[in-house]
């Protein structure tokens, strides 16, 4: 079945450590997104990528980094520079072609907790 | 910049009754998409309904329908014959078409409780 897979589902990190969240899709989607969800704040865009080897900062990119070396993969690294990393992280993807008129498809998320 | 506002943090509805969730947005663009997503306790985001701004007809999907008022920049979701499984967080989202960035901008969500 096609879909978006985020791993791990739960992740614990010590302060000062970098950690990478995985996002893989087999939907042949061009665009991929990372969102952060905090209670009462909805989903906020961290980074997005519309094609391989290209990505743009979203609204809250500070303390995060991404790469897009393959169409299927868009990993997110939470660096030690991110001051408040504990949150729920959602990855999404969609076709770029407007004629397809597709919505964003989401993974099941990763809950990151700094201990 | 575009913004999406959901002014109802929480709503309750009796099973089998109808409820309307509100959403307003701000944009200077004329062509865009609007969406309602549902996030149940599993936290999986599920598309409920979409609306294309250039279509005047309101979208419907079974028990879900929208009231799209483009001039007022309003996009409310009506859930008819509410069921216990409708209990979830509901997010309104905007996506630009003309800007080329194709970012999705989400509201802060409305938590819907369904009372048996």
gemmi code that builds the backbone of each chain (N, CA, C; Angstrom):
import gemmi

chains = {
    "A": [
        ("UNK", (0.831, -1.197, 0.000), (0.000, 0.000, 0.000), (0.866, 1.249, 0.000)),
        ("UNK", (0.414, 2.271, -0.748), (1.168, 3.512, -0.764), (0.870, 4.335, 0.460)),
        ("UNK", (1.880, 5.089, 0.879), (1.661, 5.933, 2.038), (2.929, 6.628, 2.474)),
        ("UNK", (2.817, 7.287, 3.616), (3.942, 7.997, 4.205), (4.279, 7.352, 5.531)),
        ("UNK", (5.539, 7.038, 5.715), (5.974, 6.371, 6.935), (6.918, 7.263, 7.707)),
        ("UNK", (6.551, 7.547, 8.935), (7.422, 8.305, 9.821), (7.946, 7.366, 10.903)),
        ("UNK", (9.228, 7.516, 11.178), (9.796, 6.699, 12.250), (10.857, 7.486, 12.988)),
        ("UNK", (11.028, 7.192, 14.289), (10.176, 6.322, 15.079), (8.884, 7.029, 15.484)),
        ("UNK", (7.992, 6.318, 16.127), (6.752, 6.922, 16.581), (7.003, 7.767, 17.824)),
        ("UNK", (7.872, 7.291, 18.693), (8.260, 8.028, 19.896), (9.789, 8.134, 19.923)),
        ("UNK", (10.285, 9.295, 20.322), (11.724, 9.528, 20.335), (12.074, 10.372, 21.543)),
        ("UNK", (13.107, 9.938, 22.240), (13.569, 10.678, 23.402), (14.988, 11.159, 23.131)),
        ("UNK", (15.243, 12.376, 23.512), (16.553, 12.965, 23.239), (17.059, 13.678, 24.480)),
        ("UNK", (18.325, 13.566, 24.686), (18.935, 14.324, 25.782), (19.236, 15.724, 25.295)),
        ("UNK", (19.189, 16.651, 26.205), (19.518, 18.035, 25.845), (20.925, 18.091, 25.269)),
        ("UNK", (21.081, 18.889, 24.214), (22.388, 19.054, 23.594), (22.684, 18.083, 22.478)),
        ("UNK", (21.788, 17.123, 22.258), (21.996, 16.137, 21.202), (21.189, 16.484, 19.964)),
        ("UNK", (21.746, 16.169, 18.812), (20.973, 16.237, 17.573), (20.207, 14.925, 17.396)),
        ("UNK", (19.075, 15.008, 16.731), (18.303, 13.805, 16.464), (17.641, 13.950, 15.105)),
        ("UNK", (17.534, 12.830, 14.372), (16.947, 12.863, 13.035), (15.660, 12.068, 12.987)),
        ("UNK", (14.619, 12.711, 12.453), (13.326, 12.076, 12.276), (13.211, 11.643, 10.812)),
        ("UNK", (12.744, 10.432, 10.621), (12.659, 9.879, 9.277), (11.274, 10.078, 8.682)),
        ("UNK", (11.231, 10.364, 7.380), (9.985, 10.440, 6.638), (10.215, 9.859, 5.253)),
        ("UNK", (9.485, 8.802, 4.942), (9.608, 8.126, 3.655), (8.229, 7.986, 3.032)),
        ("UNK", (8.145, 8.254, 1.715), (6.861, 8.087, 1.024), (7.058, 7.303, -0.267)),
        ("UNK", (6.069, 6.473, -0.578), (6.108, 5.700, -1.829), (4.928, 6.060, -2.711)),
        ("UNK", (4.510, 7.317, -2.614), (3.372, 7.817, -3.380), (3.805, 8.518, -4.657)),
        ("UNK", (5.114, 8.567, -4.887), (5.665, 9.287, -6.039), (5.311, 10.776, -5.998)),
        ("UNK", (5.212, 11.308, -4.804), (4.917, 12.724, -4.640), (6.190, 13.554, -4.772)),
        ("UNK", (6.019, 14.729, -5.365), (7.172, 15.600, -5.548), (7.447, 16.444, -4.306)),
        ("UNK", (6.398, 16.992, -3.737), (6.556, 17.939, -2.629), (6.431, 17.230, -1.295)),
        ("UNK", (7.262, 17.643, -0.348), (7.202, 17.092, 1.007), (7.331, 18.228, 2.008)),
        ("UNK", (6.748, 18.005, 3.177), (6.653, 19.055, 4.185), (6.944, 18.484, 5.561)),
        ("UNK", (7.450, 19.343, 6.451), (7.545, 19.026, 7.867), (6.788, 20.083, 8.657)),
        ("UNK", (5.924, 19.600, 9.554), (5.166, 20.478, 10.431), (5.442, 20.094, 11.883)),
        ("UNK", (5.333, 21.103, 12.710), (5.420, 20.891, 14.148), (4.056, 21.218, 14.732)),
        ("UNK", (3.591, 20.362, 15.651), (2.294, 20.589, 16.290), (2.480, 20.715, 17.787)),
        ("UNK", (2.037, 21.833, 18.321), (2.025, 22.076, 19.751), (0.596, 22.356, 20.174)),
        ("UNK", (0.245, 22.025, 21.416), (-1.127, 22.274, 21.880), (-1.513, 23.738, 21.714)),
        ("UNK", (-2.672, 23.979, 21.131), (-3.186, 25.331, 20.987), (-2.559, 26.147, 19.875)),
        ("UNK", (-1.611, 25.566, 19.142), (-0.938, 26.340, 18.090), (-1.122, 25.736, 16.709)),
        ("UNK", (-1.869, 24.707, 16.588), (-2.069, 24.121, 15.274), (-0.791, 23.544, 14.712)),
        ("UNK", (-0.703, 23.519, 13.388), (0.470, 22.994, 12.702), (1.274, 24.154, 12.144)),
        ("UNK", (2.538, 24.163, 12.456), (3.414, 25.214, 11.950), (4.472, 24.612, 11.038)),
        ("UNK", (4.708, 25.265, 9.913), (5.587, 24.726, 8.882), (7.048, 24.961, 9.238)),
        ("UNK", (7.835, 23.884, 9.195), (9.253, 23.972, 9.504), (10.058, 24.120, 8.215)),
        ("UNK", (9.945, 23.151, 7.338), (10.618, 23.158, 6.052), (9.705, 22.487, 5.033)),
        ("UNK", (9.937, 22.826, 3.762), (9.254, 22.107, 2.701), (10.163, 21.997, 1.488)),
        ("UNK", (9.860, 21.001, 0.678), (10.676, 20.725, -0.503), (9.736, 20.400, -1.655)),
        ("UNK", (9.977, 21.028, -2.790), (9.094, 20.780, -3.937), (9.732, 19.841, -4.952)),
        ("UNK", (11.055, 19.739, -4.933), (11.744, 18.799, -5.817), (12.997, 18.312, -5.115)),
        ("UNK", (13.575, 17.268, -5.657), (14.805, 16.716, -5.097), (15.899, 17.773, -5.123)),
        ("UNK", (16.710, 17.754, -4.064), (17.858, 18.662, -3.934), (17.466, 20.126, -3.795)),
        ("UNK", (16.249, 20.377, -3.411), (15.808, 21.753, -3.171), (14.833, 21.775, -2.009)),
        ("UNK", (14.983, 22.759, -1.115), (14.047, 22.898, -0.010), (14.062, 24.350, 0.462)),
        ("UNK", (12.978, 24.737, 1.117), (12.825, 26.109, 1.591), (12.445, 26.115, 3.065)),
        ("UNK", (12.850, 27.181, 3.740), (12.469, 27.338, 5.134), (10.990, 27.681, 5.235)),
        ("UNK", (10.385, 27.143, 6.290), (9.032, 27.527, 6.623), (9.041, 28.635, 7.656)),
        ("UNK", (8.025, 28.658, 8.486), (7.872, 29.748, 9.449), (8.729, 29.585, 10.704)),
        ("UNK", (9.132, 28.354, 11.018), (9.864, 28.121, 12.273), (11.075, 27.229, 12.018)),
        ("UNK", (11.913, 27.573, 11.046), (13.035, 26.724, 10.634), (14.230, 26.754, 11.586)),
        ("UNK", (14.310, 27.748, 12.433), (15.494, 27.881, 13.288), (15.660, 26.671, 14.200)),
        ("UNK", (16.879, 26.100, 14.171), (17.157, 24.941, 15.001), (16.862, 23.610, 14.321)),
        ("UNK", (16.425, 23.672, 13.075), (16.134, 22.468, 12.304), (16.939, 22.470, 11.009)),
        ("UNK", (17.169, 21.267, 10.467), (17.763, 21.157, 9.143), (17.138, 19.959, 8.428)),
        ("UNK", (17.175, 20.015, 7.096), (16.599, 18.939, 6.292), (17.524, 18.645, 5.117)),
        ("UNK", (17.232, 17.537, 4.452), (17.878, 17.210, 3.191), (16.851, 16.539, 2.289)),
        ("UNK", (17.087, 16.622, 1.000), (16.165, 15.959, 0.061), (17.012, 15.380, -1.071)),
        ("UNK", (17.716, 14.326, -0.753), (18.598, 13.671, -1.721), (17.848, 12.687, -2.602)),
        ("UNK", (16.730, 12.203, -2.133), (15.903, 11.274, -2.893), (14.467, 11.762, -2.872)),
        ("UNK", (13.733, 11.452, -3.908), (12.340, 11.877, -3.988), (11.530, 11.288, -2.843)),
        ("UNK", (11.875, 10.071, -2.433), (11.068, 9.370, -1.460), (11.324, 9.797, -0.014)),
        ("UNK", (12.410, 10.494, 0.235), (12.852, 10.700, 1.605), (13.084, 12.168, 1.932)),
        ("UNK", (12.667, 12.567, 3.121), (12.825, 13.972, 3.546), (13.082, 13.983, 5.051)),
        ("UNK", (14.268, 13.610, 5.483), (14.552, 13.554, 6.924), (14.711, 14.931, 7.556)),
        ("UNK", (14.282, 15.034, 8.783), (14.361, 16.279, 9.554), (15.312, 16.079, 10.729)),
        ("UNK", (16.300, 16.939, 10.846), (17.214, 16.900, 11.986), (16.883, 18.027, 12.944)),
        ("UNK", (16.654, 17.648, 14.180), (16.426, 18.625, 15.232), (17.767, 18.833, 15.921)),
        ("UNK", (18.311, 20.010, 15.811), (19.647, 20.257, 16.340), (19.586, 20.770, 17.772)),
        ("UNK", (20.731, 20.835, 18.392), (20.799, 21.338, 19.766), (20.474, 22.823, 19.831)),
        ("UNK", (20.446, 23.489, 18.688), (20.098, 24.909, 18.659), (18.604, 25.145, 18.818)),
        ("UNK", (17.817, 24.102, 18.666), (16.362, 24.231, 18.852), (16.095, 24.240, 20.360)),
        ("UNK", (15.605, 25.361, 20.855), (15.507, 25.562, 22.308), (14.358, 24.813, 22.959)),
        ("UNK", (13.333, 24.539, 22.210), (12.165, 23.865, 22.784), (11.685, 22.777, 21.826)),
        ("UNK", (12.418, 21.699, 21.695), (12.121, 20.712, 20.660), (11.010, 19.733, 20.991)),
        ("UNK", (10.596, 19.664, 22.236), (9.558, 18.703, 22.605), (8.253, 19.072, 21.901)),
        ("UNK", (7.790, 18.185, 21.027), (6.594, 18.454, 20.228), (6.241, 17.209, 19.438)),
        ("UNK", (5.134, 17.317, 18.715), (4.697, 16.281, 17.799), (5.029, 16.762, 16.391)),
        ("UNK", (5.713, 15.912, 15.627), (6.181, 16.309, 14.301), (5.449, 15.491, 13.227)),
        ("UNK", (4.936, 16.207, 12.254), (4.198, 15.572, 11.168), (4.872, 15.837, 9.831)),
        ("UNK", (4.974, 14.787, 9.045), (5.505, 14.878, 7.701), (4.344, 14.711, 6.725)),
        ("UNK", (4.396, 15.437, 5.613), (3.333, 15.342, 4.616), (3.930, 15.396, 3.218)),
        ("UNK", (3.137, 14.978, 2.244), (3.597, 15.055, 0.862), (2.397, 15.274, -0.056)),
        ("UNK", (2.698, 15.729, -1.280), (1.648, 15.910, -2.277), (2.268, 15.953, -3.662)),
        ("UNK", (1.420, 15.744, -4.685), (1.854, 15.936, -6.061), (2.007, 17.419, -6.329)),
        ("UNK", (2.934, 17.800, -7.175), (3.088, 19.204, -7.542), (2.131, 19.611, -8.641)),
        ("UNK", (1.723, 18.672, -9.454), (0.931, 18.994, -10.621), (-0.443, 19.490, -10.205)),
        ("UNK", (-0.753, 20.700, -10.522), (-2.020, 21.292, -10.099), (-3.210, 20.547, -10.676)),
        ("UNK", (-3.049, 20.015, -11.869), (-4.159, 19.309, -12.487), (-4.615, 18.126, -11.644)),
        ("UNK", (-3.720, 17.578, -10.849), (-4.106, 16.443, -10.010), (-4.926, 16.898, -8.805)),
        ("UNK", (-4.768, 18.170, -8.481), (-5.612, 18.738, -7.428), (-5.614, 17.899, -6.168)),
        ("UNK", (-4.444, 17.587, -5.670), (-4.389, 16.702, -4.515), (-4.147, 17.490, -3.243)),
        ("UNK", (-4.661, 16.936, -2.184), (-4.386, 17.489, -0.879), (-3.078, 16.910, -0.369)),
        ("UNK", (-2.652, 17.370, 0.790), (-1.474, 16.824, 1.435), (-1.854, 15.533, 2.156)),
        ("UNK", (-0.977, 14.529, 2.001), (-1.132, 13.283, 2.737), (-0.135, 13.291, 3.888)),
        ("UNK", (-0.576, 12.842, 5.035), (0.248, 12.930, 6.231), (0.699, 11.567, 6.723)),
        ("UNK", (1.876, 11.557, 7.349), (2.324, 10.398, 8.094), (1.648, 10.376, 9.455)),
        ("UNK", (2.021, 9.396, 10.261), (1.373, 9.234, 11.557), (2.076, 9.989, 12.664)),
        ("UNK", (3.166, 10.652, 12.317), (3.795, 11.543, 13.272), (4.849, 10.905, 14.147)),
        ("UNK", (5.708, 11.751, 14.684), (6.723, 11.359, 15.664), (6.618, 12.281, 16.865)),
        ("UNK", (6.513, 11.682, 18.025), (6.471, 12.457, 19.258), (7.886, 12.529, 19.807)),
        ("UNK", (8.468, 13.718, 19.818), (9.828, 13.921, 20.322), (9.763, 14.524, 21.716)),
        ("UNK", (10.484, 13.909, 22.629), (10.547, 14.413, 23.998), (12.008, 14.595, 24.400)),
        ("UNK", (12.316, 15.768, 24.887), (13.670, 16.030, 25.384), (13.703, 15.733, 26.873)),
        ("UNK", (14.658, 14.897, 27.271), (14.734, 14.499, 28.679), (16.042, 15.001, 29.309)),
    ],
    "B": [
        ("UNK", (1.025, 38.110, 3.951), (1.053, 36.687, 4.244), (-0.356, 36.202, 4.575)),
        ("UNK", (-0.591, 34.964, 4.224), (-1.910, 34.399, 4.491), (-2.025, 33.926, 5.937)),
        ("UNK", (-3.209, 34.032, 6.480), (-3.471, 33.537, 7.829), (-4.788, 32.785, 7.844)),
        ("UNK", (-4.905, 31.848, 8.776), (-6.128, 31.068, 8.963), (-6.492, 31.140, 10.438)),
        ("UNK", (-7.748, 31.467, 10.715), (-8.195, 31.643, 12.096), (-9.379, 30.741, 12.401)),
        ("UNK", (-9.232, 29.971, 13.462), (-10.343, 29.174, 13.975), (-10.600, 29.685, 15.384)),
        ("UNK", (-11.723, 30.333, 15.565), (-11.993, 31.040, 16.811), (-12.666, 30.187, 17.868)),
        ("UNK", (-12.985, 28.940, 17.533), (-13.663, 28.056, 18.484), (-12.685, 26.969, 18.933)),
        ("UNK", (-12.068, 27.111, 20.081), (-11.118, 26.073, 20.533), (-11.809, 24.731, 20.756)),
        ("UNK", (-13.085, 24.776, 21.182), (-13.785, 23.538, 21.487), (-15.273, 23.695, 21.216)),
        ("UNK", (-15.849, 22.614, 20.675), (-17.289, 22.589, 20.410), (-17.833, 21.247, 20.873)),
        ("UNK", (-19.116, 21.246, 21.229), (-19.782, 19.998, 21.596), (-21.065, 19.856, 20.786)),
        ("UNK", (-21.402, 18.611, 20.493), (-22.622, 18.348, 19.744), (-23.221, 17.044, 20.249)),
        ("UNK", (-24.516, 16.997, 20.267), (-25.203, 15.770, 20.651), (-25.192, 14.812, 19.459)),
        ("UNK", (-25.035, 13.555, 19.753), (-25.073, 12.552, 18.692), (-26.344, 12.731, 17.862)),
        ("UNK", (-26.182, 12.616, 16.538), (-27.260, 12.743, 15.546), (-27.642, 14.200, 15.241)),
        ("UNK", (-27.086, 15.136, 15.982), (-27.373, 16.541, 15.711), (-26.367, 17.104, 14.709)),
        ("UNK", (-26.557, 18.386, 14.376), (-25.703, 19.075, 13.404), (-24.851, 20.111, 14.111)),
        ("UNK", (-23.626, 20.244, 13.668), (-22.707, 21.230, 14.252), (-21.954, 21.928, 13.127)),
        ("UNK", (-21.633, 23.185, 13.362), (-20.877, 23.961, 12.370), (-19.606, 24.506, 13.009)),
        ("UNK", (-18.486, 24.231, 12.365), (-17.186, 24.732, 12.821), (-16.778, 25.903, 11.925)),
        ("UNK", (-16.290, 26.942, 12.547), (-15.986, 28.167, 11.813), (-14.508, 28.279, 11.442)),
        ("UNK", (-14.278, 28.946, 10.331), (-12.913, 29.215, 9.886), (-12.940, 30.491, 9.046)),
        ("UNK", (-12.046, 31.391, 9.341), (-11.856, 32.552, 8.482), (-10.401, 32.603, 8.067)),
        ("UNK", (-10.157, 33.254, 6.961), (-8.793, 33.318, 6.445), (-8.558, 34.688, 5.837)),
        ("UNK", (-7.313, 34.995, 5.664), (-6.961, 36.275, 5.071), (-5.959, 36.030, 3.946)),
        ("UNK", (-6.237, 36.577, 2.794), (-5.354, 36.428, 1.650), (-5.659, 37.516, 0.653)),
        ("UNK", (-4.664, 37.853, -0.144), (-4.863, 38.798, -1.233), (-4.950, 38.070, -2.571)),
        ("UNK", (-4.830, 36.757, -2.527), (-4.863, 35.957, -3.749), (-6.303, 35.645, -4.145)),
        ("UNK", (-6.486, 35.351, -5.408), (-7.825, 35.034, -5.893), (-8.011, 33.546, -6.149)),
        ("UNK", (-6.893, 32.835, -6.274), (-6.967, 31.415, -6.572), (-6.239, 30.647, -5.478)),
        ("UNK", (-6.958, 29.734, -4.839), (-6.375, 28.980, -3.732), (-7.287, 27.805, -3.413)),
        ("UNK", (-6.813, 26.942, -2.547), (-7.617, 25.826, -2.063), (-7.816, 25.975, -0.557)),
        ("UNK", (-8.937, 25.469, -0.103), (-9.217, 25.406, 1.326), (-9.543, 23.963, 1.684)),
        ("UNK", (-9.160, 23.577, 2.875), (-9.334, 22.190, 3.307), (-9.810, 22.150, 4.751)),
        ("UNK", (-10.510, 21.087, 5.071), (-10.752, 20.713, 6.453), (-10.115, 19.337, 6.667)),
        ("UNK", (-9.263, 19.280, 7.705), (-8.644, 18.023, 8.102), (-9.165, 17.631, 9.475)),
        ("UNK", (-9.273, 16.331, 9.667), (-9.685, 15.767, 10.951), (-8.479, 15.053, 11.565)),
        ("UNK", (-8.263, 15.272, 12.862), (-7.203, 14.566, 13.572), (-7.803, 13.850, 14.773)),
        ("UNK", (-8.075, 12.569, 14.639), (-8.620, 11.798, 15.769), (-7.532, 11.545, 16.811)),
        ("UNK", (-7.866, 10.874, 17.896), (-6.870, 10.601, 18.944), (-5.626, 9.883, 18.444)),
        ("UNK", (-5.727, 9.133, 17.361), (-4.551, 8.482, 16.797), (-3.546, 9.481, 16.235)),
        ("UNK", (-4.018, 10.731, 16.037), (-3.207, 11.851, 15.524), (-2.899, 11.745, 14.038)),
        ("UNK", (-3.521, 10.810, 13.356), (-3.384, 10.733, 11.908), (-4.252, 11.813, 11.277)),
        ("UNK", (-3.688, 12.648, 10.457), (-4.436, 13.707, 9.790), (-5.184, 13.121, 8.602)),
        ("UNK", (-6.482, 13.371, 8.563), (-7.339, 12.807, 7.530), (-8.071, 13.945, 6.830)),
        ("UNK", (-8.018, 13.969, 5.517), (-8.741, 14.993, 4.770), (-10.237, 14.738, 4.877)),
        ("UNK", (-10.979, 15.778, 5.224), (-12.429, 15.681, 5.293), (-13.065, 16.204, 4.014)),
        ("UNK", (-12.618, 17.375, 3.596), (-13.251, 18.014, 2.443), (-12.331, 19.098, 1.912)),
        ("UNK", (-12.425, 19.378, 0.621), (-11.636, 20.448, 0.013), (-12.551, 21.344, -0.812)),
        ("UNK", (-12.114, 22.580, -0.970), (-12.862, 23.569, -1.760), (-11.888, 24.347, -2.628)),
        ("UNK", (-12.198, 24.454, -3.895), (-11.384, 25.273, -4.786), (-11.997, 26.662, -4.845)),
        ("UNK", (-11.195, 27.675, -4.676), (-11.706, 29.035, -4.551), (-12.444, 29.508, -5.800)),
        ("UNK", (-12.079, 29.014, -6.970), (-12.729, 29.486, -8.186), (-14.069, 28.803, -8.433)),
        ("UNK", (-14.412, 27.829, -7.590), (-15.707, 27.177, -7.708), (-16.679, 27.794, -6.710)),
        ("UNK", (-17.793, 28.290, -7.192), (-18.764, 28.903, -6.297), (-19.580, 27.871, -5.535)),
        ("UNK", (-19.725, 26.693, -6.113), (-20.533, 25.660, -5.475), (-19.829, 25.140, -4.238)),
        ("UNK", (-20.569, 25.031, -3.152), (-20.007, 24.509, -1.916), (-19.759, 23.013, -2.032)),
        ("UNK", (-18.596, 22.575, -1.520), (-18.260, 21.165, -1.568), (-19.061, 20.371, -0.539)),
        ("UNK", (-19.361, 19.132, -0.879), (-20.032, 18.227, 0.058), (-19.385, 16.855, -0.045)),
        ("UNK", (-19.329, 16.176, 1.094), (-18.824, 14.803, 1.167), (-19.668, 14.070, 2.197)),
        ("UNK", (-20.705, 13.407, 1.721), (-21.593, 12.651, 2.602), (-22.178, 13.577, 3.668)),
        ("UNK", (-21.853, 13.351, 4.951), (-22.433, 14.164, 6.024), (-21.711, 15.490, 6.231)),
        ("UNK", (-20.651, 15.705, 5.479), (-19.842, 16.915, 5.650), (-20.080, 17.871, 4.492)),
        ("UNK", (-20.282, 19.121, 4.815), (-20.438, 20.132, 3.779), (-19.808, 21.421, 4.266)),
        ("UNK", (-19.512, 22.293, 3.321), (-18.919, 23.573, 3.684), (-19.816, 24.705, 3.231)),
        ("UNK", (-19.635, 25.832, 3.900), (-20.250, 27.084, 3.469), (-19.092, 28.021, 3.143)),
        ("UNK", (-18.805, 28.160, 1.881), (-17.678, 28.942, 1.406), (-18.175, 30.309, 0.976)),
        ("UNK", (-17.738, 31.317, 1.683), (-18.098, 32.694, 1.371), (-16.809, 33.426, 1.004)),
        ("UNK", (-16.527, 33.502, -0.303), (-15.233, 34.019, -0.741), (-15.053, 35.488, -0.387)),
        ("UNK", (-16.076, 36.277, -0.571), (-15.943, 37.708, -0.286), (-15.707, 37.953, 1.199)),
        ("UNK", (-16.349, 37.173, 2.010), (-16.193, 37.308, 3.456), (-14.983, 36.542, 3.972)),
        ("UNK", (-14.338, 35.752, 3.112), (-13.187, 34.922, 3.490), (-13.551, 34.022, 4.661)),
        ("UNK", (-14.627, 33.322, 4.467), (-15.148, 32.421, 5.483), (-15.323, 31.030, 4.898)),
        ("UNK", (-15.026, 30.010, 5.696), (-15.044, 28.634, 5.210), (-15.447, 27.728, 6.368)),
        ("UNK", (-16.735, 27.603, 6.604), (-17.202, 26.823, 7.743), (-17.518, 25.390, 7.326)),
        ("UNK", (-17.409, 24.489, 8.277), (-17.670, 23.065, 8.062), (-18.914, 22.669, 8.829)),
        ("UNK", (-19.875, 22.064, 8.129), (-21.081, 21.573, 8.774), (-21.049, 20.055, 8.787)),
        ("UNK", (-21.252, 19.507, 9.967), (-21.314, 18.057, 10.126), (-22.751, 17.708, 10.511)),
        ("UNK", (-23.390, 16.956, 9.664), (-24.774, 16.547, 9.910), (-24.816, 15.151, 10.505)),
        ("UNK", (-25.897, 14.883, 11.275), (-26.054, 13.544, 11.857), (-24.761, 13.101, 12.546)),
        ("UNK", (-24.290, 13.915, 13.468), (-22.996, 13.667, 14.110), (-22.930, 12.270, 14.729)),
        ("UNK", (-21.760, 11.676, 14.596), (-21.526, 10.346, 15.137), (-20.370, 10.391, 16.126)),
        ("UNK", (-20.340, 9.387, 17.003), (-19.283, 9.350, 18.021), (-17.900, 9.370, 17.373)),
        ("UNK", (-17.782, 8.775, 16.208), (-16.507, 8.734, 15.505), (-16.073, 10.064, 14.926)),
        ("UNK", (-16.947, 11.059, 14.979), (-16.584, 12.389, 14.494), (-15.786, 13.170, 15.533)),
        ("UNK", (-15.740, 12.669, 16.743), (-14.986, 13.354, 17.799), (-13.513, 13.397, 17.430)),
        ("UNK", (-12.973, 14.610, 17.365), (-11.589, 14.792, 16.910), (-11.242, 16.268, 16.951)),
        ("UNK", (-9.979, 16.562, 16.639), (-9.570, 17.934, 16.336), (-9.811, 18.170, 14.858)),
        ("UNK", (-10.328, 19.328, 14.532), (-10.560, 19.686, 13.139), (-9.736, 20.927, 12.809)),
        ("UNK", (-8.986, 20.818, 11.737), (-8.127, 21.914, 11.300), (-8.576, 22.425, 9.939)),
        ("UNK", (-8.676, 23.716, 9.841), (-8.914, 24.393, 8.581), (-7.558, 24.738, 7.977)),
        ("UNK", (-7.414, 24.595, 6.678), (-6.117, 24.851, 6.046), (-6.299, 25.580, 4.720)),
        ("UNK", (-5.311, 26.383, 4.400), (-5.279, 27.178, 3.164), (-4.053, 26.788, 2.380)),
        ("UNK", (-4.220, 26.700, 1.070), (-3.050, 26.460, 0.233), (-3.084, 27.370, -0.974)),
        ("UNK", (-2.015, 28.100, -1.154), (-1.913, 28.998, -2.288), (-1.756, 28.205, -3.584)),
        ("UNK", (-2.238, 28.800, -4.658), (-2.019, 28.233, -5.990), (-1.112, 29.128, -6.797)),
        ("UNK", (-1.305, 30.402, -6.665), (-0.605, 31.339, -7.535), (0.787, 31.694, -7.065)),
        ("UNK", (1.067, 31.542, -5.777), (2.367, 31.994, -5.278), (3.491, 31.070, -5.691)),
        ("UNK", (3.155, 29.838, -6.025), (4.179, 28.888, -6.432), (4.832, 28.150, -5.285)),
        ("UNK", (4.522, 28.532, -4.066), (5.161, 27.861, -2.933), (4.373, 26.636, -2.476)),
        ("UNK", (3.076, 26.639, -2.693), (2.224, 25.502, -2.340), (2.327, 25.118, -0.875)),
        ("UNK", (2.523, 26.094, -0.025), (2.534, 25.825, 1.407), (1.110, 25.662, 1.903)),
        ("UNK", (0.946, 24.811, 2.897), (-0.329, 24.667, 3.579), (-0.246, 25.459, 4.883)),
        ("UNK", (-1.220, 26.327, 5.112), (-1.277, 27.125, 6.325), (-2.476, 26.669, 7.118)),
        ("UNK", (-2.234, 26.300, 8.370), (-3.278, 25.712, 9.192), (-3.747, 26.674, 10.274)),
        ("UNK", (-5.000, 26.524, 10.644), (-5.526, 27.200, 11.824), (-5.114, 26.436, 13.069)),
        ("UNK", (-5.535, 26.951, 14.218), (-5.143, 26.357, 15.497), (-6.019, 25.173, 15.908)),
        ("UNK", (-7.077, 24.935, 15.171), (-7.888, 23.757, 15.412), (-9.078, 23.988, 16.320)),
        ("UNK", (-10.085, 23.131, 16.139), (-11.276, 23.102, 16.995), (-11.459, 21.662, 17.464)),
        ("UNK", (-11.530, 21.498, 18.772), (-11.759, 20.160, 19.302), (-13.262, 19.911, 19.367)),
        ("UNK", (-13.715, 18.890, 18.666), (-15.134, 18.556, 18.643), (-15.408, 17.368, 19.556)),
        ("UNK", (-16.332, 17.569, 20.484), (-16.783, 16.485, 21.350), (-18.192, 16.080, 20.917)),
        ("UNK", (-18.412, 14.792, 20.836), (-19.733, 14.278, 20.474), (-20.314, 13.569, 21.691)),
        ("UNK", (-21.463, 14.027, 22.127), (-22.092, 13.524, 23.348), (-23.127, 12.468, 23.012)),
        ("UNK", (-23.034, 11.328, 23.682), (-23.975, 10.227, 23.422), (-25.323, 10.497, 24.070)),
    ],
}
model = gemmi.Model(1)
for chain_id, residues in chains.items():
    chain = gemmi.Chain(chain_id)
    for i, (resn, *xyz) in enumerate(residues, 1):
        res = gemmi.Residue()
        res.name, res.seqid = resn, gemmi.SeqId(i, " ")
        for name, pos in zip(("N", "CA", "C"), xyz):
            atom = gemmi.Atom()
            atom.name, atom.element = name, gemmi.Element(name[0])
            atom.pos, atom.b_iso = gemmi.Position(*pos), 0.0
            res.add_atom(atom)
        chain.add_residue(res)
    model.add_chain(chain)
structure = gemmi.Structure()
structure.add_model(model)
structure.setup_entities()
